[in-house]
Amino acid sequence: MMKLPRVFGFVTVALFLSSLSTAGLAASNGIEVFGKGSLSKSNLSSDKHIISLSAAGGLAFTLFSNIRIEGRYSNLSSLQNKFEIGYPSVVASLTDMKTQTSIYSLGMDISILGDKSAFQPFIYVGAGFIETERSYYFSSAGSEVQYIREPKRTGITGNAGLGFRLMMARALAFEAEVFAYATDVHLPNSLIDWTSTVGIRFYL
């Protein structure tokens, strides 16, 4: 299985070569580093809740004033403390349900107003590799608690993002984005999920 450092090494080299190949087309070529995330908690009842964490980071290379090639890693995790099976009498329960999704993607970031505006709405379109892991504790009446780790699921994903940047300094911007990703895009009934994040972007 591909590890994160190896993936980023590949993406960094690919983006660097792409930047060199187009150096003559744009005088404003540059490297950008970004990181963003979000945290939320949803209370399902007085003793049940879901905690969700989203984080993303990566590198971008400017090709033109409004176009970037971007490599990013996104991690989406959730923890549900309790899920009960059976109503009205509970016959089994799942506790500490952990789900973690990792997305390695490469795509294009298009700034709608270009880099001269302090307010910069943008669109991101990309594709990549996705893997999901899930684990939980299972218990039922008269049986011992079992720890279950489901087989890791992997596949191809299509990504899209919509957001804006607000320049705070010459080399620093605040960034907000709604990021959507489709799982198993090669299948007829692919699943689409989305998350929102905020963070910062540095212009090196």
Backbone bond lengths (Angstrom), bond angles and torsions (degrees), N, CA, C in turn:
res aa  C-N    CA-C-N  psi(-1)  N-CA   C-N-CA  omega(-1)  CA-C   N-CA-C  phi
1 M - - - 1.456 - - 1.533 109.27 -
2 M 1.310 117.63 139.73 1.449 122.29 -178.69 1.528 109.79 -68.70
3 K 1.342 116.79 133.22 1.442 122.08 178.36 1.526 109.49 -96.29
4 L 1.330 115.93 157.77 1.460 121.23 -174.76 1.516 113.11 -58.45
5 P 1.365 120.74 -48.69 1.464 119.14 179.84 1.520 112.53 -59.29
6 R 1.340 117.34 -39.27 1.457 120.58 179.88 1.525 110.85 -65.50
7 V 1.330 115.69 -41.26 1.464 120.13 179.06 1.519 110.70 -62.94
8 F 1.333 116.14 -47.03 1.456 118.63 -178.59 1.520 111.40 -67.87
9 G 1.333 117.04 -31.40 1.452 118.87 175.81 1.518 110.70 -62.92
10 F 1.330 116.21 -44.64 1.463 120.96 178.26 1.519 111.07 -63.13
11 V 1.338 116.05 -45.88 1.460 120.09 -178.32 1.518 110.88 -64.49
12 T 1.339 116.80 -41.07 1.462 120.53 -179.85 1.513 111.39 -61.51
13 V 1.340 116.93 -45.71 1.461 120.53 178.89 1.523 110.90 -62.53
14 A 1.335 116.01 -45.11 1.471 119.76 -179.41 1.514 111.49 -61.08
15 L 1.325 116.74 -43.51 1.457 119.92 -179.29 1.515 111.51 -68.92
16 F 1.337 116.40 -37.22 1.455 119.65 179.22 1.520 111.37 -64.33
17 L 1.340 116.91 -42.60 1.456 120.31 177.87 1.521 111.26 -65.47
18 S 1.337 116.13 -38.38 1.463 119.47 177.32 1.512 110.51 -63.14
19 S 1.319 116.41 -39.04 1.458 120.40 179.93 1.519 110.97 -65.62
20 L 1.345 116.39 -43.00 1.453 119.75 179.30 1.520 111.88 -63.99
21 S 1.327 115.86 -38.43 1.462 119.84 -176.80 1.516 112.60 -68.02
22 T 1.309 117.92 -20.50 1.462 121.14 -178.57 1.518 111.40 -114.50
23 A 1.327 117.18 14.40 1.459 120.01 -176.00 1.517 111.98 -60.68
24 G 1.323 116.27 -30.47 1.451 118.83 -179.55 1.509 113.23 -78.08
25 L 1.323 118.70 -9.83 1.456 121.23 -177.00 1.507 113.38 -91.81
26 A 1.312 117.48 -20.17 1.452 119.50 -176.74 1.515 110.11 -144.52
27 A 1.330 115.87 128.43 1.454 121.40 -178.98 1.510 111.73 -79.90
28 S 1.348 117.28 -14.48 1.459 120.90 -173.79 1.522 112.85 -102.50
29 N 1.359 116.87 24.50 1.464 119.14 179.13 1.512 110.23 -57.00
30 G 1.331 118.41 141.26 1.443 122.23 178.55 1.500 110.99 -161.12
31 I 1.324 115.65 167.51 1.451 122.88 178.84 1.519 108.42 -108.19
32 E 1.321 116.33 138.91 1.459 121.70 179.17 1.527 109.23 -128.13
33 V 1.319 115.81 142.94 1.461 122.86 176.30 1.521 107.49 -122.58
34 F 1.338 117.24 134.44 1.456 119.45 -176.97 1.514 111.57 -138.82
35 G 1.309 115.20 155.23 1.448 122.58 174.92 1.517 109.58 -150.63
36 K 1.329 117.18 139.75 1.464 121.28 -178.86 1.518 109.69 -155.91
37 G 1.328 116.05 160.87 1.449 119.12 -178.14 1.515 112.37 -168.58
38 S 1.329 115.78 177.71 1.464 122.10 177.78 1.519 108.74 -158.16
39 L 1.332 115.93 155.88 1.454 122.68 179.80 1.518 108.29 -140.45
40 S 1.328 117.39 133.56 1.460 120.61 179.65 1.520 110.10 -144.10
41 K 1.337 115.10 156.92 1.458 121.96 176.37 1.517 108.81 -134.94
42 S 1.338 116.28 130.19 1.459 122.24 178.89 1.527 108.41 -117.27
43 N 1.330 116.95 121.77 1.461 121.77 177.88 1.525 109.55 -88.93
44 L 1.328 116.59 115.93 1.461 121.72 179.34 1.520 111.34 -83.91
45 S 1.311 117.19 -29.90 1.466 123.78 175.88 1.525 106.46 -162.86
46 S 1.316 116.78 -171.61 1.463 119.90 -177.80 1.522 112.73 -64.84
47 D 1.346 117.83 -25.52 1.461 120.08 -178.24 1.527 113.38 -124.67
48 K 1.320 117.76 13.34 1.462 121.35 179.30 1.523 109.25 -130.06
49 H 1.336 116.13 137.84 1.457 119.85 178.92 1.527 110.18 -155.09
50 I 1.332 114.96 165.12 1.462 122.71 175.33 1.526 107.73 -128.00
51 I 1.320 117.08 128.48 1.459 122.64 174.95 1.525 107.79 -108.38
52 S 1.327 116.86 128.28 1.465 121.68 -178.23 1.532 109.99 -121.24
53 L 1.316 115.97 135.90 1.465 122.47 178.97 1.520 109.08 -130.24
54 S 1.333 116.30 129.55 1.463 122.14 177.03 1.528 108.62 -124.72
55 A 1.319 116.51 137.21 1.458 121.19 179.16 1.520 109.07 -146.68
56 A 1.321 115.80 146.51 1.460 120.92 179.04 1.522 109.12 -149.11
57 G 1.325 115.47 147.06 1.458 120.90 177.34 1.507 109.68 -157.31
58 G 1.324 116.38 161.70 1.451 118.45 179.30 1.511 113.85 171.32
59 L 1.317 114.10 -165.65 1.464 123.57 -178.48 1.523 109.60 -124.19
60 A 1.339 115.34 148.71 1.459 120.38 175.86 1.517 109.13 -137.27
61 F 1.330 115.72 145.49 1.455 122.42 177.04 1.527 108.72 -121.03
62 T 1.318 116.16 126.84 1.452 120.81 179.89 1.520 110.35 -78.55
63 L 1.337 115.82 126.03 1.461 120.83 175.59 1.513 110.99 -98.57
64 F 1.332 115.92 -44.87 1.455 122.76 175.64 1.518 107.55 -133.46
65 S 1.302 118.51 179.41 1.463 121.06 -176.42 1.522 112.14 -63.48
66 N 1.313 117.36 -22.93 1.465 119.58 -177.77 1.529 114.01 -124.63
67 I 1.331 118.77 9.68 1.463 121.71 -177.37 1.521 109.84 -130.89
68 R 1.343 114.95 130.09 1.459 121.67 176.35 1.519 109.56 -126.22
69 I 1.330 116.12 146.72 1.458 121.81 166.35 1.524 106.25 -97.22
70 E 1.331 116.90 127.15 1.464 120.35 -169.56 1.526 110.95 -129.72
71 G 1.317 115.96 131.47 1.455 122.30 171.26 1.518 108.33 -111.42
72 R 1.310 116.75 130.98 1.465 119.38 -176.03 1.522 112.04 -141.72
73 Y 1.347 113.54 152.54 1.450 121.93 172.66 1.521 107.45 -117.47
74 S 1.338 116.68 128.74 1.465 121.79 179.56 1.522 108.80 -121.81
75 N 1.325 115.53 139.12 1.455 121.20 177.17 1.519 108.79 -128.57
76 L 1.320 116.19 126.10 1.460 122.07 -179.27 1.518 107.95 -124.47
77 S 1.333 116.37 117.96 1.454 121.54 -175.37 1.522 110.36 -126.39
78 S 1.320 115.58 148.84 1.462 120.47 176.18 1.521 109.26 -143.30
79 L 1.332 115.37 150.58 1.459 122.27 177.61 1.523 108.43 -135.37
80 Q 1.329 116.98 117.02 1.462 122.40 174.21 1.520 107.62 -106.26
81 N 1.331 116.29 122.06 1.464 118.85 -172.06 1.527 113.58 -73.26
82 K 1.353 117.81 -27.64 1.464 118.64 -177.14 1.528 110.55 -157.18
83 F 1.331 115.03 138.18 1.462 121.68 173.27 1.521 107.42 -140.63
84 E 1.317 117.05 121.72 1.463 121.48 -175.46 1.526 111.15 -106.35
85 I 1.337 115.71 139.32 1.461 122.92 -178.17 1.525 108.53 -108.16
86 G 1.327 115.83 129.26 1.461 120.32 178.62 1.512 112.13 106.21
87 Y 1.322 116.07 135.82 1.463 121.73 178.19 1.535 108.68 -148.57
88 P 1.345 118.74 134.30 1.472 126.78 6.44 1.515 114.66 -83.25
89 S 1.345 118.83 -17.20 1.457 120.40 -179.46 1.527 109.13 -97.96
90 V 1.313 117.07 131.72 1.459 122.29 -177.74 1.527 109.75 -76.58
91 V 1.346 116.48 126.53 1.463 120.74 179.69 1.531 111.60 -103.80
92 A 1.314 116.99 -20.54 1.465 121.50 178.77 1.521 108.83 -160.69
93 S 1.324 116.13 161.70 1.458 119.94 179.06 1.521 110.33 -146.48
94 L 1.320 114.56 150.13 1.459 122.45 173.99 1.523 107.25 -114.30
95 T 1.313 116.85 134.75 1.457 120.72 179.12 1.524 109.87 -128.63
96 D 1.329 114.86 155.07 1.472 122.42 -179.83 1.521 111.23 50.13
97 M 1.329 116.01 54.03 1.462 121.45 178.78 1.536 109.03 -78.05
98 K 1.328 116.37 111.11 1.458 121.85 -178.17 1.527 110.10 -108.90
99 T 1.319 115.70 128.94 1.462 121.19 176.33 1.524 108.15 -126.70
100 Q 1.316 117.05 128.80 1.461 121.52 179.68 1.522 109.99 -131.39
101 T 1.322 115.38 126.17 1.459 121.77 179.25 1.520 109.56 -118.74
102 S 1.329 116.27 128.44 1.463 122.51 177.43 1.521 109.42 -114.88
103 I 1.336 115.96 134.34 1.459 121.41 -178.67 1.529 108.71 -127.08
104 Y 1.327 116.76 124.84 1.455 122.87 174.84 1.531 106.37 -111.21
105 S 1.314 117.25 115.34 1.467 118.33 -173.36 1.527 111.99 -136.10
106 L 1.310 114.32 156.78 1.462 123.74 176.09 1.519 107.24 -132.01
107 G 1.332 116.73 131.24 1.458 118.25 -176.11 1.509 113.27 -160.31
108 M 1.316 114.18 -167.68 1.453 122.37 -177.31 1.516 109.80 -119.22
109 D 1.329 115.61 131.68 1.458 123.27 177.67 1.528 107.87 -107.86
110 I 1.316 116.29 121.83 1.476 121.41 -177.56 1.515 109.07 -114.95
111 S 1.345 115.79 117.76 1.457 121.76 177.21 1.523 108.58 -87.45
112 I 1.324 117.06 120.16 1.460 121.34 -171.98 1.532 112.31 -66.95
113 L 1.327 117.42 -38.75 1.469 121.08 -177.05 1.528 112.92 -100.69
114 G 1.330 118.44 1.54 1.454 120.96 -178.49 1.517 111.95 81.10
115 D 1.347 116.27 -175.94 1.459 120.73 -174.57 1.520 114.29 -93.85
116 K 1.316 118.57 4.93 1.461 121.13 -179.83 1.522 112.29 -88.49
117 S 1.317 117.09 -15.74 1.458 121.27 -177.92 1.524 110.25 -91.20
118 A 1.349 116.68 143.67 1.460 120.88 176.38 1.529 110.40 -70.72
119 F 1.308 117.23 -31.48 1.459 123.33 176.34 1.519 107.99 -103.08
120 Q 1.330 117.21 119.25 1.461 121.82 -172.13 1.529 111.61 -127.30
121 P 1.312 118.60 90.68 1.471 119.89 172.15 1.525 109.89 -67.96
122 F 1.343 117.20 147.13 1.457 119.71 -176.71 1.519 110.82 -144.51
123 I 1.338 114.33 162.20 1.460 123.79 174.90 1.519 107.77 -126.67
124 Y 1.333 116.37 135.51 1.462 121.17 176.82 1.533 108.98 -118.63
125 V 1.329 116.40 134.17 1.467 122.15 176.48 1.522 107.50 -134.37
126 G 1.334 116.04 127.70 1.457 118.45 -178.24 1.517 112.28 -156.73
127 A 1.315 115.09 -176.17 1.466 121.97 178.82 1.521 107.95 -152.94
128 G 1.331 115.71 160.27 1.449 117.78 -179.85 1.516 113.27 179.57
129 F 1.331 114.32 -149.51 1.458 123.43 -173.52 1.522 108.67 -117.35
130 I 1.342 116.85 138.30 1.462 121.36 -178.19 1.527 109.90 -129.45
131 E 1.329 116.87 141.41 1.457 121.27 174.42 1.528 109.29 -138.40
132 T 1.322 115.93 140.42 1.463 122.20 -176.86 1.525 109.77 -129.19
133 E 1.342 115.47 135.56 1.456 122.40 177.20 1.525 109.11 -125.02
134 R 1.338 116.52 143.78 1.469 120.82 179.41 1.524 109.50 -141.99
135 S 1.345 116.21 138.95 1.464 121.33 177.66 1.525 108.95 -145.89
136 Y 1.351 116.28 157.67 1.458 121.24 -179.68 1.528 109.51 -168.17
137 Y 1.337 114.87 167.80 1.467 121.62 174.15 1.529 107.91 -104.14
138 F 1.330 115.48 130.80 1.460 121.22 -177.88 1.529 109.28 -113.74
139 S 1.333 115.48 133.42 1.469 119.66 177.17 1.521 109.50 -142.15
140 S 1.329 115.55 146.75 1.462 121.70 176.53 1.524 107.81 -141.78
141 A 1.327 116.19 167.26 1.462 120.68 -177.35 1.525 110.99 -59.84
142 G 1.325 115.66 128.27 1.454 120.57 175.82 1.511 115.14 79.00
143 S 1.329 119.08 9.60 1.461 120.95 179.98 1.525 110.08 -128.97
144 E 1.323 116.47 159.63 1.446 121.35 179.14 1.536 110.09 -78.15
145 V 1.316 114.59 156.06 1.461 120.37 177.56 1.532 109.10 -69.37
146 Q 1.324 116.18 131.71 1.462 121.45 179.78 1.528 109.99 -115.43
147 Y 1.339 115.40 136.30 1.471 120.15 173.41 1.522 107.77 -92.61
148 I 1.325 117.02 125.07 1.464 122.15 -176.60 1.526 109.64 -121.70
149 R 1.312 115.60 128.35 1.468 122.32 173.45 1.528 107.86 -117.51
150 E 1.318 116.45 114.89 1.456 120.28 -178.61 1.529 110.50 -72.18
151 P 1.340 118.01 154.30 1.466 120.57 176.67 1.531 110.59 -58.71
152 K 1.320 115.46 141.56 1.465 120.48 178.93 1.526 109.98 -65.63
153 R 1.322 115.58 135.03 1.457 121.09 178.13 1.522 109.30 -105.28
154 T 1.324 116.55 133.65 1.460 121.46 -179.93 1.528 109.37 -129.79
155 G 1.323 115.35 161.42 1.462 118.92 179.52 1.516 111.94 178.22
156 I 1.309 114.65 -174.37 1.461 123.03 178.07 1.523 108.30 -98.87
157 T 1.329 116.26 139.75 1.458 120.37 -178.03 1.524 111.65 -128.57
158 G 1.316 115.82 145.85 1.448 122.77 170.46 1.520 108.36 -106.95
159 N 1.331 117.35 137.83 1.460 121.87 -175.00 1.522 111.68 -123.71
160 A 1.325 115.45 150.60 1.463 121.23 173.91 1.521 108.25 -148.84
161 G 1.315 116.12 143.44 1.450 120.76 179.48 1.520 110.62 -137.93
162 L 1.318 115.83 149.60 1.459 122.35 177.30 1.520 107.46 -138.82
163 G 1.322 117.06 126.58 1.460 118.71 -177.72 1.513 111.59 -167.92
164 F 1.334 114.89 -161.67 1.457 120.43 178.75 1.524 110.01 -149.10
165 R 1.348 114.66 156.92 1.457 122.16 172.71 1.527 108.09 -119.84
166 L 1.314 114.89 144.69 1.450 121.36 176.90 1.522 107.27 -124.19
167 M 1.342 116.01 112.48 1.458 120.41 -176.89 1.520 109.99 -66.65
168 M 1.340 116.57 123.46 1.455 122.16 179.16 1.526 111.14 -102.74
169 A 1.317 116.52 -23.53 1.456 124.12 176.26 1.521 106.70 -157.86
170 R 1.320 116.85 177.72 1.457 119.27 -176.92 1.527 112.05 -61.62
171 A 1.343 117.04 -34.05 1.461 120.83 -176.16 1.524 112.78 -117.22
172 L 1.338 117.63 20.17 1.461 120.42 -177.03 1.519 110.46 -144.98
173 A 1.336 116.23 134.96 1.461 120.80 178.95 1.527 110.18 -138.44
174 F 1.322 115.76 143.35 1.461 122.03 168.91 1.521 107.48 -82.71
175 E 1.347 117.01 140.54 1.463 120.56 -174.96 1.520 110.83 -135.49
176 A 1.325 116.95 136.36 1.461 123.37 175.61 1.523 108.02 -131.38
177 E 1.346 116.62 140.08 1.466 119.90 -175.21 1.521 111.36 -150.48
178 V 1.322 115.33 143.54 1.461 122.74 165.68 1.522 105.93 -103.76
179 F 1.337 116.03 119.87 1.457 122.67 -172.78 1.523 109.60 -114.84
180 A 1.314 117.02 125.29 1.470 122.02 179.43 1.520 109.20 -116.11
181 Y 1.327 115.85 143.33 1.453 120.04 179.19 1.529 109.71 -139.03
182 A 1.312 114.95 138.97 1.465 121.46 179.91 1.520 108.95 -107.22
183 T 1.335 116.46 133.21 1.463 122.40 179.10 1.521 109.99 -99.18
184 D 1.342 115.97 137.73 1.472 121.61 -179.70 1.530 110.90 57.21
185 V 1.341 114.74 56.99 1.466 119.64 -177.49 1.525 112.49 -65.23
186 H 1.335 117.24 -17.23 1.464 120.02 -179.40 1.528 112.04 -83.31
187 L 1.354 116.90 -4.87 1.459 120.52 179.63 1.533 110.42 -100.31
188 P 1.346 117.56 156.18 1.475 120.80 -177.53 1.527 113.34 -59.92
189 N 1.335 117.55 -40.44 1.467 120.69 -175.88 1.524 110.63 -111.07
190 S 1.325 116.80 67.33 1.457 120.65 179.49 1.529 109.68 -72.79
191 L 1.319 116.25 148.73 1.454 122.62 -179.43 1.514 110.13 -95.57
192 I 1.343 116.36 138.73 1.454 121.48 -179.42 1.525 109.17 -120.21
193 D 1.328 116.35 125.30 1.456 122.87 176.24 1.522 108.47 -123.19
194 W 1.320 116.25 163.90 1.460 118.89 179.39 1.523 110.28 -147.95
195 T 1.315 114.58 158.86 1.452 122.11 177.49 1.521 108.73 -148.86
196 S 1.320 116.75 162.15 1.460 121.13 178.53 1.523 108.93 -122.98
197 T 1.344 116.61 142.62 1.453 121.68 -178.63 1.529 110.24 -140.38
198 V 1.321 115.16 158.04 1.471 121.81 172.43 1.518 107.43 -133.00
199 G 1.329 116.48 152.20 1.458 119.88 -179.10 1.516 111.92 -177.61
200 I 1.332 116.39 -155.68 1.447 121.46 -177.48 1.520 110.08 -132.52
201 R 1.330 115.80 158.68 1.460 123.10 178.39 1.518 107.96 -132.73
202 F 1.361 114.96 130.93 1.461 121.26 178.21 1.517 109.35 -104.73
203 Y 1.337 117.55 138.74 1.443 124.36 177.74 1.522 107.74 -106.30
204 L 1.339 116.62 110.73 1.449 121.24 -174.08 1.523 112.44 -88.55
